[in-house]
Amino acid sequence: MSENKTGNARPSWTRRDAILMSAETILFIVQVVLCFLFYNWAGLNLLLYLGWIVLVIAMVLGWRARVAFETRGQAT
């Protein structure tokens, strides 16, 4: 990482970083589109409900981590 005039570190992006970030963004969009196109197409209701439960748990844990960082870690 390089430092700017104020002494703060800023990330230095490489071509590889830009390619990987672009691929990640495209794959995420494709994943969302595929979820709409093939939502429970196999009729596996148990997996459907399990997936929703895992999503809710992940959201709660993510929210709790953010709260912990803000209160104890002085995150902005």
BAMI-25907 format. One record per residue: x, y, z of N, C-alpha, C in turn; residue in one letter. Coordinates in steps of 0.05 Angstrom, whole numbers, plus 32768, in hexadecimal, padded with zeros to 4 digits. Atoms other than C-alpha are relative to their C-alpha. Example, Ala and Ser with C-alpha at 12.3 -4.5 7.8 and 13.67 -1.06 7.14 Angstrom:
BEGIN
80127FE8800080F67FA6809C801280188000a7FF07FE87FFF81117FEB808F7FF18016800Es
# end
This chain:
BEGIN
80117FE98000800080008000801280198000m7FF17FE78001801880467FF27FF280148013s800B7FEB7FEE800F8082801F7FFD801A7FF1e80047FE6800C7FF280C48009800C80168011n7FF37FEA7FF28007810980227FF88002801Dk80087FFF7FE47FDF81038062800A7FE98011t7FF580167FF2800180C280747FED7FE88002g801380167FFF7FC38097806C80067FEC7FEAn7FFB801580147FCC805580487FE87FFE7FEEa8016800480137FA2804C800980087FE87FEFr7FFA8018800F7F9B800D7FE1800B80077FE4p7FF77FFC801C7FC280087FA07FF57FE97FF0s800D801480107F987FE47F6D80117FF77FE9w7FF2800B80177FB87FB67F3B7FEC7FF77FEBt8011800A80157F9D7F9C7EFA7FF27FE68009r800C80197FF77F927F587F1A7FE980058014r80157FF97FED7F697F787F527FE780097FF1d80167FF6800F7F3D7F9C7F207FF17FE97FF1a800C8017800F7F317F5C7EF77FF17FEE8014i800E80117FED7F207F337F357FE7800E800Bl80177FF27FF67EF17F697F507FEA80017FEBm8014800080167ECE7F6E7F0C7FF37FE47FFDs800A801B80027EC77F227F087FED7FFA8018a801180047FE87EAB7F207F4F7FE5800E7FFDe80187FF080047E787F567F3E7FEE7FF27FECt8010800D80157E617F337EFE7FF57FE5800Bi800A801A7FF67E5C7EEF7F217FEA80048015l80157FFA7FEC7E337F0E7F5A7FE680067FF1f80187FF9800F7E027F2C7F287FF47FE87FF3i800A8019800D7DFD7EEA7F027FF27FEE8015v800C80117FEB7DEF7EC67F447FE4800A8008q801A7FF47FF97DB57EF67F557FEC7FFA7FEAv8011800680167D987EEE7F0F7FF77FE37FFFv8006801D80007D9C7EA27F137FED7FF98017l801280057FEA7D797EA47F567FE380077FF8c801B7FF980097D3E7EC77F367FF67FED7FEAf8008801180167D3D7E9A7EF97FFA7FE38009l8002801C7FF87D447E577F1D7FF97FFC801Df800880017FE47D247E647F617FF17FE68005y800B80197FF77D167E1F7F7F7FF47FF07FE8n800A800E80177D0F7DFF7F3A7FFF7FE28004w8000801C7FFB7D1D7DBA7F567FEB7FF88015a801480057FEC7CE87DC07F8C800B7FF5801Ag7FF380097FE77D187DB47FC67FF980148016l80097FED7FED7CF17DD87FFB80118000801An7FEF80017FE87D1D7DC08035801980117FFCl7FE87FEF80067D5B7DDF80147FF9801D7FFDl80097FE580027D337E1D80047FFE800E801Bl80037FF47FE67D207E29804C801A8001800Fy7FE680007FF47D657E168064801180187FF6l7FF27FE9800B7D837E4A80357FF7801A800Bg800A7FE87FF47D557E80804F80098003801Dw7FF77FFF7FE47D677E6E8097801E80098001i7FE37FF980007DB27E7280878004801D7FF8v7FFE7FE480087DA87EB580647FF980138018l80087FF07FE97D847ED280A1801580008016v7FEB80027FEB7DB97EB880D1801980107FF7i7FE97FF1800A7DF07ED580A57FFC801F8002a80067FE37FFE7DCD7F1980A380028009801Dm7FFF7FF87FE47DC67F1A80EF801D8001800Av7FE480007FF87E0F7F0780FA800F80177FF4l7FF47FE9800D7E257F3C80C87FF9801A800Dg80097FE87FF27DFC7F7080EB800D8002801Bw7FF480007FE57E177F5C812F801E80077FFEr7FE37FF980047E5F7F6081158003801E7FFBa7FFE7FE380057E527FA680FB7FFC8010801Ar80057FF27FE77E357FBC813E80187FFE8012v7FE880047FEF7E717F9E8163801780117FF6a7FEB7FF0800A7EA27FC181367FFB801E8005f80067FE47FFB7E7F8003813E80038008801De7FFF7FFA7FE37E7B7FFF818A801C7FFB800Ct7FE780077FF47EBD7FDE819A801980067FEFr7FE97FFD80127EE97FE8815D8004801B7FF5g7FFF7FE5800A7EDD803181507FFF80017FE1q80038000801D7EC9802181087FED80167FF8a80127FEA80097EA9805880DF7FEA7FF47FF0t
# end
